[in-house]
Amino acid sequence: MTAVKIRLGTINDVKDFVNAVTLCDYEVDLVSGRYAIDAKSIMGIFSLDLSRPVDMIIHTDECGELLAKIDRFVEK
């Protein structure tokens, strides 16, 4: 399992993020406070408070390709 913080600032960011995550065969969740949603759900993402970074939980250790695709969203 891998965890990183991401920031999705615009509608296009959310769309690009979901397009990248949807291609994964493994589960990816976004956690904000006590809410956890499927990162492949665009409607679920819009239910979160996106004004601050959210935690992304990737349910595999083999996620280098995904992290490279979404690098611009990862909080550094």
NORGICOR-V433311 format. One record per backbone hydrogen bond with DSSP energy under -1.0 kcal/mol. NH is the residue of the N-H (numbers start at 1). CO is the residue of the C=O. If there is no record, write none. Layout:
nh={NH/NH}
co={CO/CO}
This chain:
nh={2/4/6/7/14/15/16/17/18/19/20/21/22/24/29/30/31/32/35/37/39/41/45/46/48/50/54/55/56/57/58/59/60/63/67/68/69/70/73/75}
co={58/56/54/73/10/11/12/13/14/15/16/17/18/21/57/37/55/35/32/30/28/38/41/42/45/48/6/31/4/29/2/27/58/61/63/64/65/66/70/5}
